[in-house]
Amino acid sequence: SLLKSYFSWSFDRVKYNAPGAEFLKNSKVQGRIFNPYYMGGYLSYVLNPECRMFIDGRFEHYSRKVNGDYYRILSGSQEFGSLIRDYDLDYLFIPHECDSEELDYALEKNSLRKIYEDQLTRIYKVKKT
């Protein structure tokens, strides 16, 4: 019916890495998740209230520091480990499109444990000390 199609919601399962989000939901994880900004709204929709996203597409709602730290984490900068601790992150949701040697090095150096990977995404659990 027209009414049903008006209220139905569809999205791009690949763009929003739905299998990775479903893995987290089915695993009943809780905590803070670092995520790409364009996925924040979708991940919040799927994982709230158990999880809090680092950022979403509303850049104007975040300080310059948070926006800068977002890019420093995603690029695997030298501050990677301290930023993960400062923001008390529990998981990192990293699409393969963000892969880089620097990020791989930072993930390995900081002993993050990969708990999920598919053709779209890698998800890491932060080892708390």
C-alpha positions in Angstrom: 0.0 0.0 0.0 1.0 3.6 -0.4 1.0 4.2 3.3 3.2 1.2 4.0 5.8 2.3 1.3 5.7 5.8 2.8 6.8 4.6 6.2 9.2 1.9 5.1 12.9 2.7 5.5 15.5 1.4 3.3 19.3 2.0 3.4 22.4 0.8 1.7 23.6 -2.2 3.6 27.1 -1.9 2.0 27.6 1.8 2.7 26.6 1.4 6.3 28.4 -1.9 6.8 25.2 -3.5 8.1 26.8 -7.0 8.7 29.4 -5.5 11.1 26.7 -3.5 13.0 24.6 -6.7 13.2 27.6 -8.6 14.6 27.9 -6.0 17.4 24.2 -6.1 18.1 24.1 -9.9 18.2 27.2 -10.0 20.4 25.4 -7.7 22.9 28.4 -5.4 23.2 28.3 -2.3 25.4 30.5 0.8 25.5 32.0 3.5 23.3 32.6 2.8 19.6 34.9 4.8 17.4 33.3 4.9 14.0 33.4 6.8 10.6 31.3 9.9 10.8 29.0 8.9 8.0 28.0 5.7 9.9 27.3 7.3 13.3 23.6 7.8 12.9 23.0 4.3 11.5 25.1 2.7 14.2 23.4 4.7 16.9 20.0 3.6 15.5 21.1 -0.1 15.6 23.2 -0.2 18.8 21.6 2.4 21.2 21.3 2.5 24.1 24.0 -0.1 24.8 26.6 1.7 22.8 27.7 5.3 22.2 29.2 6.4 18.9 32.3 8.6 18.7 30.9 10.9 16.0 28.2 11.2 13.4 27.6 13.3 10.3 26.8 16.5 12.2 30.3 17.9 12.2 29.1 21.3 13.3 28.0 19.8 16.6 31.5 18.8 17.6 34.4 20.9 18.7 37.5 21.4 16.5 39.4 19.2 18.9 37.0 16.3 18.5 37.0 16.6 14.7 40.8 16.8 14.7 41.1 13.8 17.1 38.7 11.9 14.8 41.1 12.3 11.9 44.2 11.6 14.1 42.7 8.3 15.2 41.6 7.3 11.7 45.0 8.1 10.2 46.9 6.1 12.9 48.8 9.1 14.1 51.4 9.0 16.8 48.7 10.1 19.3 46.5 7.1 18.4 47.0 5.2 21.7 46.6 8.1 24.0 43.5 9.3 22.1 41.9 5.8 22.4 42.6 6.0 26.2 41.5 9.6 26.6 38.1 8.9 24.9 37.8 5.6 26.8 36.9 3.8 23.6 35.9 0.1 23.8 35.7 -0.8 20.1 36.8 0.6 16.8 34.6 0.1 13.7 37.0 0.5 10.7 35.7 0.1 7.1 38.4 -1.2 4.7 38.1 2.0 2.7 39.9 3.6 5.7 42.8 1.1 5.7 46.3 2.4 5.7 49.7 1.2 6.7 49.8 3.8 9.5 46.5 2.7 10.9 47.5 -1.0 10.7 50.7 -0.1 12.6 48.8 1.8 15.3 46.3 -1.0 15.8 49.1 -3.5 16.1 51.3 -1.4 18.3 48.4 -0.7 20.7 47.4 -4.4 21.0 43.9 -4.0 19.8 42.2 -7.4 19.2 40.3 -8.0 16.0 37.0 -9.5 16.8 35.3 -9.3 13.4 36.2 -8.9 9.7 34.3 -9.2 6.5 34.8 -7.7 3.0 33.6 -4.3 4.3 34.8 -3.8 7.8 37.2 -4.7 10.6 36.1 -4.3 14.2 38.6 -4.2 17.1 38.2 -4.5 20.8 40.3 -2.2 22.9 42.4 -3.9 25.5 41.9 -2.1 28.8 44.8 -2.0 31.2 
